[in-house]
Amino acid sequence: MKARSGLMMRIQEARRISERLKPSRAWEAMVRTNDVAETPQGEHGEVWMNNVYCANVWRRADGVCIGIFSLDGEPRHDWRDFQRIKNDILGEEAEAVELYPAESRLIDTSNYYYLFSTPAASEIGKKIGRQILHPEHSIAPQRGWANGQKPAEVLAGRDGMAKREENLL
C-alpha cells in the first residue's frame, strides 16, 4: 500500500506542475518543399517544413522513415508536435513508432529523431485506443492546448480515468 501512495503523491505533483506549464504553441502545418533529402547511401527523399521543424521523409517498399529536427537546433522532443508531424505527412490514421536502437547501431551526431511507419507499427498500440486526458488527469506533467486546438473528446473526471484504466488492462 505504501508504494501505491508514493505513486499517487507523484501523480498529484505532476498535475500541480501541469497547471504551471505554458500551453502548446499554435500548430503550423508541415508543407512539402521542392528540396530533396539525401542519405549517405544516395537515397533521395522528400523534405517537409513548418516554422519550427524540418522532416526528411523516405518512402520505401517496407514502410516510411521520417527524420525530424528543429530549425533552431534545439533538442525539441515534443510528443504533440511529433504526432502532428506524423499526421501532416502520413495522415491521421497512420501509425508510427520511434526507435531507441541497440548501442551497437546508435547514431548520435545531432538532435535528430526518427519515426518509422510500417504495417508492424500499427500492431504495437492496438489495445490502447484513443485517449485524450485533460492535464489535470494526467499521470505526468502535461500542458494545455493552444487556443482553439483542444480536441473535442478530451476525457475528463472520473469517467476519463476509468476509461483510461479500462483500456490499459
Secondary structure as a PSIPRED ss2 file (coil, helix, strand):
# PSIPRED VFORMAT (PSIPRED V4.0)

   1 M C   1.000  0.000  0.000
   2 K H   0.000  1.000  0.000
   3 A H   0.000  1.000  0.000
   4 R H   0.000  1.000  0.000
   5 S H   0.000  1.000  0.000
   6 G H   0.000  1.000  0.000
   7 L H   0.000  1.000  0.000
   8 M H   0.000  1.000  0.000
   9 M H   0.000  1.000  0.000
  10 R H   0.000  1.000  0.000
  11 I H   0.000  1.000  0.000
  12 Q H   0.000  1.000  0.000
  13 E H   0.000  1.000  0.000
  14 A H   0.000  1.000  0.000
  15 R H   0.000  1.000  0.000
  16 R H   0.000  1.000  0.000
  17 I H   0.000  1.000  0.000
  18 S H   0.000  1.000  0.000
  19 E H   0.000  1.000  0.000
  20 R H   0.000  1.000  0.000
  21 L C   1.000  0.000  0.000
  22 K C   1.000  0.000  0.000
  23 P C   1.000  0.000  0.000
  24 S C   1.000  0.000  0.000
  25 R C   1.000  0.000  0.000
  26 A C   1.000  0.000  0.000
  27 W C   1.000  0.000  0.000
  28 E C   1.000  0.000  0.000
  29 A C   1.000  0.000  0.000
  30 M C   1.000  0.000  0.000
  31 V E   0.000  0.000  1.000
  32 R E   0.000  0.000  1.000
  33 T E   0.000  0.000  1.000
  34 N E   0.000  0.000  1.000
  35 D E   0.000  0.000  1.000
  36 V E   0.000  0.000  1.000
  37 A E   0.000  0.000  1.000
  38 E E   0.000  0.000  1.000
  39 T C   1.000  0.000  0.000
  40 P C   1.000  0.000  0.000
  41 Q C   1.000  0.000  0.000
  42 G C   1.000  0.000  0.000
  43 E C   1.000  0.000  0.000
  44 H E   0.000  0.000  1.000
  45 G E   0.000  0.000  1.000
  46 E E   0.000  0.000  1.000
  47 V E   0.000  0.000  1.000
  48 W E   0.000  0.000  1.000
  49 M E   0.000  0.000  1.000
  50 N C   1.000  0.000  0.000
  51 N C   1.000  0.000  0.000
  52 V C   1.000  0.000  0.000
  53 Y E   0.000  0.000  1.000
  54 C E   0.000  0.000  1.000
  55 A E   0.000  0.000  1.000
  56 N E   0.000  0.000  1.000
  57 V E   0.000  0.000  1.000
  58 W E   0.000  0.000  1.000
  59 R E   0.000  0.000  1.000
  60 R E   0.000  0.000  1.000
  61 A C   1.000  0.000  0.000
  62 D C   1.000  0.000  0.000
  63 G E   0.000  0.000  1.000
  64 V E   0.000  0.000  1.000
  65 C E   0.000  0.000  1.000
  66 I E   0.000  0.000  1.000
  67 G E   0.000  0.000  1.000
  68 I E   0.000  0.000  1.000
  69 F E   0.000  0.000  1.000
  70 S E   0.000  0.000  1.000
  71 L C   1.000  0.000  0.000
  72 D C   1.000  0.000  0.000
  73 G C   1.000  0.000  0.000
  74 E C   1.000  0.000  0.000
  75 P C   1.000  0.000  0.000
  76 R C   1.000  0.000  0.000
  77 H C   1.000  0.000  0.000
  78 D C   1.000  0.000  0.000
  79 W H   0.000  1.000  0.000
  80 R H   0.000  1.000  0.000
  81 D H   0.000  1.000  0.000
  82 F H   0.000  1.000  0.000
  83 Q H   0.000  1.000  0.000
  84 R H   0.000  1.000  0.000
  85 I H   0.000  1.000  0.000
  86 K H   0.000  1.000  0.000
  87 N H   0.000  1.000  0.000
  88 D H   0.000  1.000  0.000
  89 I H   0.000  1.000  0.000
  90 L H   0.000  1.000  0.000
  91 G C   1.000  0.000  0.000
  92 E C   1.000  0.000  0.000
  93 E C   1.000  0.000  0.000
  94 A C   1.000  0.000  0.000
  95 E C   1.000  0.000  0.000
  96 A C   1.000  0.000  0.000
  97 V E   0.000  0.000  1.000
  98 E E   0.000  0.000  1.000
  99 L C   1.000  0.000  0.000
 100 Y C   1.000  0.000  0.000
 101 P C   1.000  0.000  0.000
 102 A C   1.000  0.000  0.000
 103 E H   0.000  1.000  0.000
 104 S H   0.000  1.000  0.000
 105 R H   0.000  1.000  0.000
 106 L C   1.000  0.000  0.000
 107 I C   1.000  0.000  0.000
 108 D C   1.000  0.000  0.000
 109 T C   1.000  0.000  0.000
 110 S C   1.000  0.000  0.000
 111 N C   1.000  0.000  0.000
 112 Y C   1.000  0.000  0.000
 113 Y E   0.000  0.000  1.000
 114 Y E   0.000  0.000  1.000
 115 L E   0.000  0.000  1.000
 116 F E   0.000  0.000  1.000
 117 S E   0.000  0.000  1.000
 118 T C   1.000  0.000  0.000
 119 P C   1.000  0.000  0.000
 120 A C   1.000  0.000  0.000
 121 A H   0.000  1.000  0.000
 122 S H   0.000  1.000  0.000
 123 E H   0.000  1.000  0.000
 124 I H   0.000  1.000  0.000
 125 G C   1.000  0.000  0.000
 126 K C   1.000  0.000  0.000
 127 K C   1.000  0.000  0.000
 128 I C   1.000  0.000  0.000
 129 G C   1.000  0.000  0.000
 130 R C   1.000  0.000  0.000
 131 Q C   1.000  0.000  0.000
 132 I C   1.000  0.000  0.000
 133 L E   0.000  0.000  1.000
 134 H C   1.000  0.000  0.000
 135 P H   0.000  1.000  0.000
 136 E H   0.000  1.000  0.000
 137 H H   0.000  1.000  0.000
 138 S C   1.000  0.000  0.000
 139 I C   1.000  0.000  0.000
 140 A C   1.000  0.000  0.000
 141 P C   1.000  0.000  0.000
 142 Q C   1.000  0.000  0.000
 143 R C   1.000  0.000  0.000
 144 G C   1.000  0.000  0.000
 145 W C   1.000  0.000  0.000
 146 A C   1.000  0.000  0.000
 147 N C   1.000  0.000  0.000
 148 G C   1.000  0.000  0.000
 149 Q C   1.000  0.000  0.000
 150 K C   1.000  0.000  0.000
 151 P C   1.000  0.000  0.000
 152 A C   1.000  0.000  0.000
 153 E C   1.000  0.000  0.000
 154 V C   1.000  0.000  0.000
 155 L E   0.000  0.000  1.000
 156 A C   1.000  0.000  0.000
 157 G H   0.000  1.000  0.000
 158 R H   0.000  1.000  0.000
 159 D H   0.000  1.000  0.000
 160 G H   0.000  1.000  0.000
 161 M H   0.000  1.000  0.000
 162 A H   0.000  1.000  0.000
 163 K H   0.000  1.000  0.000
 164 R H   0.000  1.000  0.000
 165 E H   0.000  1.000  0.000
 166 E H   0.000  1.000  0.000
 167 N H   0.000  1.000  0.000
 168 L H   0.000  1.000  0.000
 169 L C   1.000  0.000  0.000
